[in-house]
Amino acid sequence: MRLTFTEQDIANEIHKIYIEEDDLLLEGQVLEGEGKLYKLTGIATIEGERYHDFEIEFALLEEPEEMSAEAILSAEWDWYDYVC
């Protein structure tokens, strides 16, 4: 599955995730994956610097109830790792 965030997703800020322990804000552009394993690609802001084509791979504790960006990104994460 591959989802590109819609204008409505962006207006509702569904595409944004913040990882507090790393002080990282990721504005997602594309969400890919299935089951419990996903990859989010977008623009990361770290310590005021912006990085394009930044990727985070993550696994959910449980499969999402529906295959929507909002359901996937609001689910509880088991782990994550920076790919790029």
Stockholm file with secondary structure:
# STOCKHOLM 1.0

chainA/1-84         MRLTFTEQDIANEIHKIYIEEDDLLLEGQVLEGEGKLYKLTGIATIEGERYHDFEIEFALLEEPEEMSAEAILSAEWDWYDYVC
#=GR chainA/1-84 SS CEEECCHHHHHTTTTEEEEGGGTEEEEEEEEEEETTEEEEEEEEEETTEEEEEEEEEEEESSCCSSSSHHHHHHSCEEEEEECC
#=GC SS_cons        CEEECCHHHHHTTTTEEEEGGGTEEEEEEEEEEETTEEEEEEEEEETTEEEEEEEEEEEESSCCSSSSHHHHHHSCEEEEEECC
//
